[in-house]
Amino acid sequence: MTFEMLGQLFGGIGLFLLGMQLLTNGLKQAAGRSLRAALEMATGSRLRGLVSGALITALVQSSSAVTVATLGFVNAGLLTLTQSVSIIYGSNIGTTMVGWLVALIGFKFKISAFALPMIGLGMVLRITGNSNRLGHIGTAVAGFGIFFIGLDFLRDAFDGLSESVPLAELGAGPLALALFVLAGIVMTFLMQASAAVIAIALSLVYTGSISLAAAAALVIGANVGTTTTALLASIGATSNAKRISAAHVIFNLLTGLVGLVLLILLGGFLNRLDPAQFDLVSLLALFHTLFNLLGVLLMWPLTDRMVNFLKQRFRTQEEDEATPQYLDKNIITTPSLAVEAINMELARVSRICSRMAREAISAERGAATRLQQQSDSVNLLISRIGDFNQELARQNLSIEISETLPISLRVARYFSEIARLSARLPEYYPVFEQLEDPGVRSSVQEFQQAVIHLIDACEVREDQAVQGYEAHQMMRQVQREYQYLKGSLLNQTISSLLNTADSVALLDALSHIHRLAEQAEKASRHWSSTTPVQKRAALVEAA
């Protein structure tokens, strides 16, 4: 291989990757909200998800963009994990469009006859359209032209390659095919673009540098190699991101394995096909599409099992907390044990909510996302407690136990409100950070500490009974501090020591914290009534 051939090879790959990047970015920007609307269509069924994933990936030519958008929808609750997996299936089918573009256009026409005018037209649209949709379409059109210019360089670089590097002589044995699969994986990992590897495989077949079976093995390797991007993207990501990446890896590995088995069985036959009678480039593109479709057909009936398996993996603390630890349907028929289980579960909720409230009031930067996740977990756990409560209510209960069930739901409602308020409190962090008056800042901090002490007193602990007397006394003190602080801020506003906008924002933030304290005190006050009378601790008035 001469230096000129190496230059053409690397330059061709560079132009190809540049063209793909411009094409993908241009189409993504031009699609805009259409991408979101198309993904929303996937919420109907798994089949819709499959079709949406294939069509969107074929449009924007980037399975990574579709995967990222899908992940956002999953985290927002607009897509289930099952639906997102079907979109991943579809995106793998959509990526085969690159192979068809190269096979049907790249090697059938004189590239310079249409590629150079496309680049010129694209840049005209880009310049005249600026940053609007027309400009983005221009970027995509120019990228499309550069894509084929790069392909032309690749084709020229591989002409005569078989004379200097006899790759075609490696044969179609299992070991040789496995080596080509490995080469495809490594190349995709290094270039982070399976489309480039597929284009190289198609170019090698077109120039006769390698056999059809070897090129098919390269394509399989490129397909499997895309999982490296998913794995890298999942590092430090959310649980759902890791699950979607794992689904991507499972699907591509299984699809690649099936493709390799078929290739080992059919390799000899494929290599005997006469290039004069068969369009080997189109056959390679067809093979890429068929083994991805076959992978979908194999995984489709197994999807629910895979999703259930993945849901048990990569679990976060919040997801584990949302799973009841004490509610067991087997004890429903023993109401005294069932009531005790409800109380123990509510005690867990109390400790979670207390932790959330302390963290929220402490105004820790970066806590907003974590607090929202914890709030969602608390709501899910409380929903399960409510369902268990309803099932218990259908049993033959004593009057004492029947009386405790609505009280338990009331306490659960207070905890739910604590979680909601805690998750919203980060919205007010900028208000606290902008406080300039040392006196006001000190008063606010004292009020925050008073509320934290109240929350500590209201927390249900395993080593002591909670009757609410101490919390009730502390709430009176918090109320007095709140009224004094509010009056002080209003006076400063009237005296023009504090501008009206800052005053309103700060009063709103303090009211939010005050309401959080009220919910904690109410939960503490009603807690002792969640157990039957005969099991309650003796009442002791606080001094």
C-alpha positions as CSV (number, residue, x, y, z in Angstrom):
1,M,0.0,0.0,0.0
2,T,1.5,3.3,-1.1
3,F,1.6,6.5,0.8
4,E,-0.9,8.0,-1.7
5,M,-3.3,5.1,-1.0
6,L,-3.0,5.7,2.7
7,G,-3.6,9.4,2.3
8,Q,-6.7,8.7,0.2
9,L,-7.9,6.2,2.8
10,F,-7.6,8.4,5.8
11,G,-8.8,11.5,3.9
12,G,-11.8,9.5,2.6
13,I,-12.7,8.4,6.1
14,G,-12.3,11.9,7.4
15,L,-14.5,13.4,4.7
16,F,-17.1,10.6,5.2
17,L,-17.2,11.2,9.0
18,L,-17.4,15.0,8.4
19,G,-20.3,14.5,5.9
20,M,-22.1,12.2,8.3
21,Q,-21.7,14.7,11.2
22,L,-23.0,17.6,9.1
23,L,-25.9,15.5,7.7
24,T,-26.9,14.3,11.1
25,N,-26.6,17.7,12.9
26,G,-28.4,19.5,10.1
27,L,-31.3,17.0,10.0
28,K,-31.6,17.0,13.8
29,Q,-31.8,20.8,13.9
30,A,-34.2,21.0,11.0
31,A,-36.4,18.3,12.5
32,G,-36.6,20.3,15.8
33,R,-39.9,19.6,17.5
34,S,-40.8,17.1,14.8
35,L,-38.4,14.6,16.5
36,R,-40.2,15.0,19.8
37,A,-43.6,14.6,18.0
38,A,-42.5,11.5,16.2
39,L,-41.3,9.9,19.5
40,E,-44.5,10.8,21.2
41,M,-46.2,8.6,18.6
42,A,-44.2,5.7,20.0
43,T,-46.1,5.9,23.3
44,G,-49.0,3.9,21.8
45,S,-47.5,0.5,21.5
46,R,-44.3,-1.5,21.1
47,L,-45.0,-1.8,17.4
48,R,-45.3,2.0,17.1
49,G,-42.0,2.3,19.0
50,L,-40.3,0.0,16.5
51,V,-41.6,1.9,13.5
52,S,-40.8,5.3,15.0
53,G,-37.3,4.2,16.0
54,A,-36.6,3.0,12.4
55,L,-38.1,6.0,10.6
56,I,-36.5,8.6,12.9
57,T,-33.0,7.0,12.7
58,A,-33.3,6.7,8.9
59,L,-34.2,10.4,8.8
60,V,-31.5,11.8,11.1
61,Q,-29.0,9.1,10.4
62,S,-28.0,8.9,14.0
63,S,-29.0,6.1,16.3
64,S,-27.2,7.9,19.2
65,A,-29.5,11.0,18.8
66,V,-32.5,8.7,18.9
67,T,-31.2,6.9,21.9
68,V,-30.5,10.1,23.8
69,A,-34.0,11.5,22.9
70,T,-35.6,8.2,24.0
71,L,-33.7,8.3,27.3
72,G,-35.1,11.8,27.9
73,F,-38.6,10.6,27.3
74,V,-38.1,7.6,29.7
75,N,-36.8,9.9,32.5
76,A,-39.8,12.2,31.9
77,G,-42.2,9.3,32.3
78,L,-43.5,9.7,28.7
79,L,-42.1,6.3,27.6
80,T,-42.0,3.1,29.5
81,L,-38.8,1.0,29.5
82,T,-40.5,-1.6,27.2
83,Q,-41.5,1.1,24.7
84,S,-38.0,2.6,24.7
85,V,-36.5,-0.9,24.1
86,S,-38.7,-1.2,21.0
87,I,-37.4,2.2,19.8
88,I,-33.9,0.8,20.2
89,Y,-34.8,-2.1,18.0
90,G,-36.1,0.2,15.4
91,S,-33.1,2.4,15.5
92,N,-30.9,-0.6,14.6
93,I,-33.1,-1.2,11.6
94,G,-32.9,2.5,10.7
95,T,-29.1,2.5,10.6
96,T,-29.2,0.1,7.7
97,M,-30.3,3.0,5.5
98,V,-26.7,4.1,5.2
99,G,-25.8,0.8,3.5
100,W,-28.6,1.2,1.0
101,L,-27.6,4.8,0.2
102,V,-24.1,3.8,-0.5
103,A,-25.1,0.6,-2.5
104,L,-27.8,2.2,-4.6
105,I,-26.3,5.7,-5.2
106,G,-22.6,5.7,-4.2
107,F,-21.4,3.1,-6.7
108,K,-24.0,3.5,-9.4
109,F,-23.4,7.1,-10.5
110,K,-20.4,9.4,-11.2
111,I,-20.2,11.0,-7.7
112,S,-18.8,14.3,-8.7
113,A,-21.8,14.8,-11.0
114,F,-24.2,15.2,-8.1
115,A,-22.0,15.5,-4.9
116,L,-20.3,18.8,-5.8
117,P,-23.5,20.5,-6.8
118,M,-25.1,19.3,-3.5
119,I,-22.3,20.9,-1.5
120,G,-22.8,24.1,-3.4
121,L,-26.5,24.1,-3.0
122,G,-26.2,23.2,0.6
123,M,-23.9,26.1,1.4
124,V,-26.2,28.6,-0.5
125,L,-29.1,27.4,1.7
126,R,-26.9,27.6,4.8
127,I,-25.8,31.2,4.0
128,T,-29.3,32.5,3.0
129,G,-31.2,30.6,5.7
130,N,-28.9,31.5,8.6
131,S,-29.9,29.5,11.7
132,N,-33.5,28.8,10.7
133,R,-34.8,25.5,9.3
134,L,-33.7,26.3,5.8
135,G,-30.2,26.9,7.0
136,H,-30.1,23.5,8.8
137,I,-31.4,21.8,5.7
138,G,-28.6,23.4,3.8
139,T,-26.1,22.0,6.3
140,A,-27.6,18.5,5.8
141,V,-27.5,18.8,2.0
142,A,-23.8,19.9,2.1
143,G,-23.0,17.1,4.5
144,F,-24.7,14.7,2.1
145,G,-22.5,15.8,-0.7
146,I,-19.3,15.6,1.4
147,F,-20.5,12.1,2.5
148,F,-20.3,10.9,-1.1
149,I,-17.1,12.7,-1.9
150,G,-15.5,10.8,1.0
151,L,-17.0,7.6,-0.3
152,D,-15.4,8.3,-3.7
153,F,-11.9,8.7,-2.0
154,L,-12.5,5.4,-0.2
155,R,-13.3,3.6,-3.4
156,D,-10.2,4.9,-5.1
157,A,-8.0,4.1,-2.1
158,F,-9.2,0.4,-2.1
159,D,-8.6,0.0,-5.9
160,G,-5.7,-2.3,-6.2
161,L,-5.6,-3.1,-2.5
162,S,-6.0,-6.8,-3.2
163,E,-2.7,-6.8,-5.0
164,S,-0.7,-5.5,-2.0
165,V,-2.8,-6.9,0.9
166,P,-4.4,-10.3,0.0
167,L,-7.4,-10.0,2.4
168,A,-9.6,-12.1,0.1
169,E,-7.3,-15.1,0.7
170,L,-8.3,-15.4,4.3
171,G,-11.3,-17.5,3.3
172,A,-14.7,-18.0,4.9
173,G,-13.7,-20.2,7.8
174,P,-15.1,-19.5,11.3
175,L,-11.8,-18.2,12.6
176,A,-11.4,-15.8,9.7
177,L,-14.9,-14.5,9.9
178,A,-14.5,-14.0,13.7
179,L,-11.4,-12.0,13.0
180,F,-13.3,-9.7,10.6
181,V,-16.1,-9.3,13.2
182,L,-13.5,-8.3,15.8
183,A,-11.9,-5.9,13.2
184,G,-15.4,-4.3,12.7
185,I,-15.9,-3.9,16.4
186,V,-12.4,-2.2,16.9
187,M,-12.9,0.1,13.9
188,T,-16.3,1.2,15.1
189,F,-14.9,1.8,18.6
190,L,-12.0,3.9,17.3
191,M,-14.1,5.9,14.8
192,Q,-17.3,6.0,16.9
193,A,-19.3,5.7,13.7
194,S,-20.6,2.3,12.5
195,A,-21.7,4.0,9.2
196,A,-18.0,4.6,8.3
197,V,-17.1,1.0,8.9
198,I,-20.1,-0.1,6.8
199,A,-19.0,2.2,4.0
200,I,-15.5,0.7,4.2
201,A,-16.9,-2.8,4.0
202,L,-19.1,-1.9,0.9
203,S,-16.1,-0.2,-0.7
204,L,-13.9,-3.3,-0.1
205,V,-16.5,-5.5,-1.7
206,Y,-17.0,-3.2,-4.7
207,T,-13.3,-3.1,-5.4
208,G,-12.9,-6.9,-4.9
209,S,-10.4,-6.4,-2.1
210,I,-12.2,-8.8,0.3
211,S,-14.8,-11.6,-0.1
212,L,-18.5,-11.0,0.4
213,A,-18.5,-13.1,3.6
214,A,-15.6,-11.2,5.1
215,A,-17.4,-7.9,4.3
216,A,-20.5,-9.2,5.9
217,A,-18.5,-10.1,9.0
218,L,-17.1,-6.5,9.1
219,V,-20.7,-5.3,9.0
220,I,-21.7,-7.5,11.9
221,G,-18.7,-6.2,13.8
222,A,-19.8,-2.6,13.1
223,N,-23.3,-3.5,14.4
224,V,-21.9,-4.9,17.6
225,G,-19.4,-2.1,17.9
226,T,-22.1,0.5,18.3
227,T,-22.6,-0.9,21.8
228,T,-19.3,0.6,22.8
229,T,-20.9,4.1,22.4
230,A,-23.8,3.0,24.5
231,L,-21.5,1.7,27.2
232,L,-19.4,4.8,27.3
233,A,-22.6,7.0,27.4
234,S,-24.0,5.0,30.4
235,I,-21.0,5.7,32.6
236,G,-22.2,7.8,35.5
237,A,-25.7,8.0,33.9
238,T,-29.1,7.3,35.5
239,S,-30.5,3.9,36.1
240,N,-32.8,4.1,33.1
241,A,-29.9,5.1,30.9
242,K,-27.9,2.1,32.0
243,R,-30.9,-0.2,31.4
244,I,-31.4,1.2,27.9
245,S,-27.7,0.8,27.2
246,A,-27.8,-2.7,28.5
247,A,-30.8,-3.5,26.3
248,H,-28.9,-2.1,23.3
249,V,-25.9,-4.3,24.1
250,I,-28.0,-7.4,24.6
251,F,-29.9,-6.9,21.3
252,N,-26.8,-6.1,19.3
253,L,-24.8,-9.0,20.8
254,L,-27.6,-11.5,20.1
255,T,-28.2,-10.1,16.6
256,G,-24.4,-10.2,15.9
257,L,-24.2,-13.8,17.1
258,V,-27.2,-14.9,14.9
259,G,-25.6,-13.1,12.0
260,L,-22.2,-14.8,12.5
261,V,-23.8,-18.2,12.7
262,L,-25.7,-17.6,9.5
263,L,-22.5,-16.3,7.9
264,I,-20.5,-19.4,8.9
265,L,-23.2,-21.6,7.4
266,L,-23.5,-19.5,4.2
267,G,-20.0,-18.1,3.8
268,G,-18.9,-20.6,1.2
269,F,-22.0,-20.0,-0.9
270,L,-21.7,-16.2,-0.7
271,N,-18.1,-16.3,-1.8
272,R,-19.0,-18.4,-4.9
273,L,-21.4,-15.8,-6.2
274,D,-20.3,-14.3,-9.5
275,P,-19.9,-10.5,-9.3
276,A,-20.8,-10.3,-13.0
277,Q,-24.2,-11.8,-12.3
278,F,-25.0,-10.5,-8.8
279,D,-24.7,-7.0,-7.3
280,L,-22.5,-7.9,-4.3
281,V,-22.7,-4.4,-2.8
282,S,-26.6,-4.5,-2.7
283,L,-26.4,-8.1,-1.4
284,L,-24.2,-6.9,1.5
285,A,-26.7,-4.0,2.3
286,L,-29.5,-6.6,2.2
287,F,-27.6,-8.9,4.6
288,H,-27.2,-6.0,7.0
289,T,-30.9,-5.3,6.9
290,L,-32.0,-8.9,7.1
291,F,-29.9,-9.9,10.2
292,N,-31.2,-6.8,12.1
293,L,-34.8,-7.8,11.2
294,L,-34.1,-11.3,12.3
295,G,-32.7,-10.0,15.6
296,V,-35.9,-8.1,16.2
297,L,-38.0,-11.1,15.4
298,L,-36.0,-13.2,17.9
299,M,-36.0,-10.6,20.6
300,W,-39.6,-9.4,20.2
301,P,-41.2,-12.3,22.3
302,L,-38.4,-12.1,24.8
303,T,-38.7,-8.3,25.4
304,D,-40.9,-8.4,28.5
305,R,-38.6,-10.9,30.2
306,M,-35.6,-8.8,29.3
307,V,-37.2,-5.6,30.6
308,N,-38.2,-7.3,33.9
309,F,-34.6,-8.6,34.2
310,L,-33.2,-5.1,33.6
311,K,-35.6,-3.5,36.1
312,Q,-33.9,-5.5,38.8
313,R,-30.5,-4.2,37.7
314,F,-28.8,-0.8,38.2
315,R,-31.3,0.1,40.9
316,T,-30.8,3.4,42.7
317,Q,-31.4,4.0,46.4
318,E,-34.6,5.9,45.5
319,E,-36.0,2.9,43.6
320,D,-35.1,0.5,46.4
321,E,-36.8,2.8,48.9
322,A,-40.0,2.8,46.8
323,T,-40.2,-1.0,47.3
324,P,-42.2,-1.8,50.5
325,Q,-40.2,-3.8,53.0
326,Y,-43.0,-4.8,55.4
327,L,-46.2,-5.0,53.4
328,D,-46.9,-8.7,52.7
329,K,-50.3,-9.8,51.4
330,N,-49.9,-13.0,53.4
331,I,-50.6,-11.1,56.6
332,I,-53.7,-9.4,55.4
333,T,-55.8,-12.1,57.0
334,T,-54.1,-11.3,60.4
335,P,-55.2,-7.6,60.8
336,S,-53.1,-6.9,63.9
337,L,-49.9,-7.9,62.1
338,A,-51.1,-6.0,58.9
339,V,-51.6,-2.8,61.0
340,E,-48.2,-3.1,62.5
341,A,-46.7,-3.6,59.0
342,I,-48.4,-0.4,57.8
343,N,-46.9,1.5,60.8
344,M,-43.4,0.1,60.1
345,E,-43.7,1.1,56.5
346,L,-44.9,4.6,57.4
347,A,-42.0,4.9,59.9
348,R,-39.7,4.3,56.9
349,V,-41.5,7.0,54.9
350,S,-41.0,9.3,57.9
351,R,-37.3,8.8,58.0
352,I,-37.0,9.3,54.2
353,C,-39.1,12.5,54.3
354,S,-37.1,13.8,57.3
355,R,-33.9,13.3,55.4
356,M,-35.3,15.0,52.3
357,A,-36.5,18.0,54.3
358,R,-33.2,18.5,56.1
359,E,-31.3,18.3,52.8
360,A,-33.7,20.7,51.1
361,I,-33.6,23.3,53.9
362,S,-29.8,23.1,54.0
363,A,-29.9,24.5,50.4
364,E,-27.3,22.1,49.0
365,R,-26.5,22.9,45.4
366,G,-27.2,20.0,42.9
367,A,-29.9,18.5,45.2
368,A,-32.9,19.3,43.0
369,T,-32.7,16.2,40.8
370,R,-32.1,13.9,43.7
371,L,-34.9,15.4,45.8
372,Q,-37.3,15.0,42.9
373,Q,-36.4,11.4,42.5
374,Q,-36.8,10.8,46.2
375,S,-40.2,12.5,46.0
376,D,-41.3,10.2,43.2
377,S,-40.2,7.2,45.3
378,V,-42.1,8.4,48.3
379,N,-45.3,8.9,46.3
380,L,-45.0,5.5,44.8
381,L,-44.4,3.9,48.3
382,I,-47.3,5.8,49.8
383,S,-49.5,4.6,46.9
384,R,-48.6,1.0,47.7
385,I,-49.3,1.6,51.4
386,G,-52.8,3.0,50.4
387,D,-53.5,-0.1,48.3
388,F,-52.5,-2.4,51.2
389,N,-54.7,-0.3,53.5
390,Q,-57.7,-0.7,51.2
391,E,-57.2,-4.5,51.0
392,L,-57.0,-4.7,54.7
393,A,-60.2,-2.7,55.1
394,R,-62.0,-5.4,53.2
395,Q,-61.3,-7.9,56.0
396,N,-63.4,-8.6,59.0
397,L,-61.8,-6.0,61.3
398,S,-62.4,-4.9,64.9
399,I,-63.6,-1.4,65.6
400,E,-60.2,-0.4,67.1
401,I,-58.3,-1.5,64.0
402,S,-60.9,0.0,61.6
403,E,-60.4,3.4,63.3
404,T,-56.7,3.4,62.7
405,L,-56.8,2.9,58.9
406,P,-58.0,6.4,57.9
407,I,-55.6,7.9,60.3
408,S,-52.7,6.0,58.6
409,L,-53.8,7.4,55.3
410,R,-53.9,10.9,56.8
411,V,-50.3,10.6,58.1
412,A,-49.2,9.2,54.7
413,R,-50.8,12.3,53.1
414,Y,-48.7,14.6,55.4
415,F,-45.6,12.7,54.5
416,S,-46.4,13.0,50.8
417,E,-46.7,16.7,51.2
418,I,-43.4,16.9,53.0
419,A,-41.8,15.1,50.1
420,R,-43.4,17.4,47.5
421,L,-42.5,20.6,49.4
422,S,-38.9,19.4,49.8
423,A,-38.6,18.7,46.1
424,R,-39.8,22.2,45.3
425,L,-37.7,24.0,47.8
426,P,-34.6,24.2,45.5
427,E,-36.6,26.6,43.4
428,Y,-36.0,29.2,46.1
429,Y,-32.2,28.7,46.5
430,P,-31.4,31.8,44.4
431,V,-33.5,33.9,46.8
432,F,-31.4,32.8,49.8
433,E,-28.2,33.2,48.0
434,Q,-29.0,36.8,47.1
435,L,-29.5,38.0,50.7
436,E,-27.1,40.8,51.3
437,D,-28.2,42.2,54.7
438,P,-26.3,40.3,57.5
439,G,-29.2,40.6,59.9
440,V,-31.8,39.2,57.6
441,R,-29.4,36.4,56.5
442,S,-28.8,35.5,60.2
443,S,-32.5,35.5,61.0
444,V,-33.4,33.4,58.0
445,Q,-30.7,30.9,59.0
446,E,-32.0,30.7,62.6
447,F,-35.5,30.1,61.3
448,Q,-34.2,27.3,59.0
449,Q,-32.3,25.7,61.9
450,A,-35.4,25.9,64.1
451,V,-37.4,24.0,61.4
452,I,-34.7,21.4,61.1
453,H,-34.8,20.8,64.8
454,L,-38.6,20.4,64.6
455,I,-38.2,17.9,61.8
456,D,-35.7,15.9,63.9
457,A,-38.2,15.8,66.7
458,C,-41.0,14.7,64.4
459,E,-39.1,11.9,62.8
460,V,-40.4,8.4,63.7
461,R,-37.6,6.4,65.1
462,E,-37.5,2.7,65.9
463,D,-36.1,3.3,69.4
464,Q,-38.7,5.7,70.8
465,A,-42.5,6.4,70.7
466,V,-43.7,9.5,69.0
467,Q,-46.7,11.2,70.5
468,G,-46.3,14.7,69.2
469,Y,-46.2,16.7,72.4
470,E,-42.6,17.9,72.0
471,A,-43.1,18.6,68.4
472,H,-46.3,20.6,69.2
473,Q,-44.3,22.8,71.6
474,M,-41.5,23.3,69.1
475,M,-44.0,24.2,66.4
476,R,-45.3,27.1,68.6
477,Q,-41.7,28.4,68.8
478,V,-41.3,28.0,65.0
479,Q,-44.5,29.9,64.5
480,R,-43.4,32.8,66.7
481,E,-40.0,33.0,64.8
482,Y,-41.8,32.9,61.5
483,Q,-44.2,35.7,62.4
484,Y,-41.4,37.8,63.9
485,L,-39.2,37.3,60.7
486,K,-42.1,38.0,58.4
487,G,-42.9,41.3,60.3
488,S,-39.3,42.3,60.2
489,L,-39.1,41.8,56.5
490,L,-42.3,43.7,55.9
491,N,-40.9,46.6,58.0
492,Q,-37.7,46.6,56.0
493,T,-39.6,46.7,52.8
494,I,-41.7,49.7,54.0
495,S,-38.5,51.4,55.0
496,S,-37.0,50.7,51.5
497,L,-34.2,48.7,53.1
498,L,-35.4,45.7,51.0
499,N,-36.8,46.1,47.5
500,T,-40.3,44.8,47.0
501,A,-39.4,42.0,44.5
502,D,-36.8,40.5,46.9
503,S,-39.2,40.8,49.8
504,V,-42.0,39.0,48.0
505,A,-39.7,36.2,46.9
506,L,-38.2,35.8,50.3
507,L,-41.6,35.8,52.1
508,D,-42.7,33.1,49.6
509,A,-39.7,31.0,50.3
510,L,-40.1,31.3,54.1
511,S,-43.8,30.5,53.8
512,H,-42.8,27.3,51.9
513,I,-40.5,26.2,54.7
514,H,-43.1,27.1,57.3
515,R,-45.7,24.9,55.5
516,L,-43.1,22.1,55.5
517,A,-42.8,22.4,59.3
518,E,-46.6,22.4,59.7
519,Q,-46.9,19.1,57.7
520,A,-44.1,17.5,59.8
521,E,-45.8,18.6,63.1
522,K,-49.2,17.3,61.9
523,A,-47.8,13.9,61.0
524,S,-46.1,13.7,64.4
525,R,-49.4,14.8,66.2
526,H,-51.5,12.0,64.5
527,W,-48.8,9.3,64.5
528,S,-49.7,7.8,67.9
529,S,-53.3,7.2,66.7
530,T,-52.2,4.9,63.9
531,T,-52.0,1.9,66.4
532,P,-55.0,0.4,68.2
533,V,-55.8,1.9,71.6
534,Q,-54.7,-1.2,73.5
535,K,-51.2,-1.0,72.0
536,R,-50.5,2.7,72.4
537,A,-47.8,3.9,74.8
538,A,-49.0,5.7,78.0
539,L,-49.6,9.4,77.4
540,V,-47.1,11.6,79.0
541,E,-47.5,15.4,78.8
542,A,-44.4,17.3,77.9
543,A,-43.1,19.7,80.5
